[in-house]
Amino acid sequence: MKILEMAHTTVPLLLMLFLCTLSSNSSFQPALVLEMAKILLENYCFPENLVGMQEAIQQAINSGEILQISDRKTLATVLTAGVQGALNDPRLTISYEPNFVPVMPPTLSSLPKEQLIQLVKNSVKADILENNVGYLRIDRIIGEETAVKFGSQLMGNIWDNIAHTSSLIFDLRYSTAGELSGVPFIISYFSDPESVIHIDTVYDRPSNSTRELWTIPSIVGERYGKKKDVMLLTSRRTTGAAEAVAYALKNLRRAITVGEKSAGGSVKVQKIRIAQSKFYITVPVARSVSPITGQSWEVTGVSPNVHIIAKEAVAKAKSLLAIRNSIPKVVQRISDKIDRFYTFAERVPALLQLLESTDFVSVVSEEGLAIRLNQVLQTVSEDPRLTIKYMPEYAANVEEGHEHDKVPDDPGLLTEYIDTLLKVEILPGNTGYVRFDKFVKSSAKLEEVMAKKVWVPLKDTANLIIDLRYNTGGSSTSLAIILSYLQDTSQKQHFFTIYDRIQNSTTEHNTLPKITGPAYGSKREIYVLTSYYTASVGEEFAYLIQSLHRGTVIGEITSGTLMHSKTFKIEGTNIAITVPFINFIDNNGEFWLGGGVVPDAIVLAEEAVDHVHEIAEFHKGLNSLIQGAGDLLEDHYAIHEVALKVSKVLVSKWADGLYRSVVDFESLASQLTADLQETSADHRLHVFHCEVEPESLHELPKIPTGEEVGYIIDALFKIELLPGNIGYLRFDMMADIEVVKAIGPHLIKSVWSKIINTDALIIDMRYNSGGYSTAIPLLCSYFFDAEPLHHLYSVFDRITTTMTEVMTIPQVRGQRYGSSKELFILTSHMTGSAAEVFTRTMKDLNRATIVGEPTTGGSLSSRTYQIRDTVLYASIPNQAVFSAITGKMWSFSGVEPHIAVQANEALYVAQKILESRLLKRVQGKQ
């Protein structure tokens, strides 16, 4: 085993070290250290750590420090500090004890039967406390041999009395002795017999043996099982085998440990005399490793789940059991509330089943129970409104979102009441402004007053600001009325649907067939202002404005207040559950689960009105910009019929209000890009915002000077000869044909000539994002014979409206690679543009095997055009490529490799495939 091997390699090194030391010094100290080292090598349970002692011992000897210490006890102290420091193990101690007389305590098996039984009985105490709680105190863990002999008697006198209790307090606070072999017996009583459990592994250094401890399938007496609660008590005195029991039960999640951190003892420690001296060394000779955690309780001790001083542990355990005993009732009451009120009735069975099967073994407080229950509900429901919280100060049974002020019937009082809730004025630029601080339950009288105070004064304004920054809610019934004023009277629009679980009713809210005042209509712009205080029904209105594409929301993210919910405090606890009983469903059929409305323009609430004027001014030119993007597409996009379709869609979306969420050039660029790509299915179409006019991407390439040629070749090309006479060529940019011609002689000499005679070639395009396409015919020609010429692909250019067939070239500089040798091309998600065209061509003509990832789907040629006279620019592909084989246009989705692997594995895979093919070819010729 590994430990033994390490020990063997350490011994010669240390022996040589000390023998050399003794030859130059005859004092007793070096001899003492030598004997001490030998004891450690033969007995210390971490022999692999002894390798690090060499330098420390050498330094101590060479320094002469220990040679100068004549006092034996001082020397023992110095040696202890040195050994502990070197091995980082506080259990290692050296002592000087001239009068020490070793005493071997008698083993339990050697005691008379009656005395042994009495000893075991005195170390165990059992009782049954109130509420049928068992209490078991064990002060000594008996070993396997004793357990086998007297197990049945112990069961009858002790265990049988507590086996049928509802829960158990297992007290190990005073357990300071015992045998590790007894641990499996104890753990087995708290497990099921169906499957044995590996609970510990013990390595003994003197015997160099390893023993595994497993639970026992067959035991005397009745098991306590896995389901009943066990509170295991520990203290600073708990040590040895009792720690092993506590550690196993805790990490098997079979017991909750309560009390103090245990002593951090050892499996087995021996006090060994150092040769014939009066010095002794205490050494841990065995070690424990838990298969559950991969760690041990030794030295560090067992940390309890619940920390409390040892003398209060029993009382704390009782209180914890009371909490845990309440869990089934709490779960049942929560299940009842969900079953009765939760608005997503179809989700209820899954929620109830999950609650019933949830593991609460780690719960030790009401707060912890609330957290655990909430985690369970959120995992399945994914509904942020359905929550469970620990709320000690909370009042019972509060219904949220349904408390409304009573609206006066008297016309005069009603007018005064309305004046306290809203404000109407006309701002500069003929911008209407209305502030709603609360939405009031609708009525005929209320609508008449509202029409007079709001819609009549605002009917001729250019656009409208609806201020909800101070709106904390109200009644949802008023939403349909206000939204109806913001639509054309001739249109019927579905606004939202309310489903009430308690009433089991579904109510659709649409435009009203008739409104009292003048309609504001659907053409003018609406700007809704929000703040962190905007809540409940105020949030619903802001949400609907976005969902209906009727306006632009400006301000701060709303409060995210839960609405249409009931909160219940669970009887006898400080746990409360909030259950949504109403679902708010928007015009698209989407459920709104709250969480706050995110404005289209996020600004400080106090600055929102100023931003309205900026955005309104931007919106005036929005239609022209959208039409401008469509015009550019119609004029320049490679596929004209697609361009016409996309242009119409853009105008239609603007007319339907889908661009009202756009508030500046940047957001317009993002929205246009999304719409262009979605409608055309061409991800190469792109609109971007740039304050500085972008440089032309189609300037004539610069021809390198003689001095630059070598640098360019070194920077762009990498070659290598791989095993099996396989060539490797990597180049990371597609140069223009004129540049290639200029560097051609140097390229042939320093790159091509070194790989031309290989049996196969790997071309690495994984880092090539493209460049110029003009050199592609020349590059392809090197991998075909001179005759006949091959049709590579055809290019339609929208600008010139011409179709060009691209062919191989009859004459090339240098030697061709030919059409018969194997060719592999490596690709990645970065491979694009002209590099992609080369790859697709070679695949299309079955000339190469492609290995790697799908390519980007980049364009052969795109141009950048300015949209109107603004900072917006559109990148539009103006060429379409057609296959020489099928005559069909290449797709925009990129090149799919023959062999799909991660890019970083592509070279290895290609190399292995080529090696295999070349080997078979050689074998076939033999």
Secondary structure, DSSP 8 states (H G I E B T S, - for coil): -HHHHHHHHHHHHHHHHHHHHHHH---HHHHHHHHHHHHHHHH-S-GGGGGGHHHHHHHHHHHTTGGG---HHHHHHHHHHHHHHHHT-TT-EEEE-TT--------GGGS-HHHHHHHHHHTEEEEEEGGGEEEEEESEE--HHHHHHHHHHHIIIIIHHHTTSSEEEEE-TT--EE-GGGHHHHHHTTS-TTS--EEEEEEETTTTEEEEEE--SS-SS----SSS-EEEEE-TT--THHHHHHHHHHHTTS-EEEES------SEEEEEE-TTSSEEEEEEEEEEE-TTTS--STTT----SEE--GGGHHHHHHHHHHHHHHHHHHHHHHHHHHHHH-S-GGGHHHHHHHHHH---TT--SHHHHHHHHHHHHHHHH--TTSEEEE-TT--S-EEES--------SHHHHHHHHHHHEEEEEETTTEEEEEES-B----HHHHHHHIIIIIHHHTT-SEEEEE-TT---B-GGGHHHHHHHTS-TT---EEEEEEETTTTEEEEEE--S--SS----SSS-EEEEE-TT--THHHHHHHHHHHTT--EEEES-------SEEEEE-TTSSEEEEEE-EEEEETTS-EE--S----SEE--GGGHHHHHHHHHHHHHTHHHHHHHHHHHHHHH-SSHHHHHHHHHHHHHHHHTTTTTT--SHHHHHHHHHHHHHHHH--TT-EEEE-SS----TTS------HHHHHHHHHHHEEEEEETTTEEEEEE--B--HHHHHHHHHHHHHHTGGGTTT-SEEEEE-TT---B-STTHHHHHHTTS-SSS--EEEEEEETTTTEEEEEE--S--SS----SSSEEEEEE-TT--HHHHHHHHHHHHTT--EEEES------S-EEEEE-TTSSEEEEEE-EEEEETTT--B--SS----SEE--GGGHHHHHHHHHHHHHHHHHHHH-
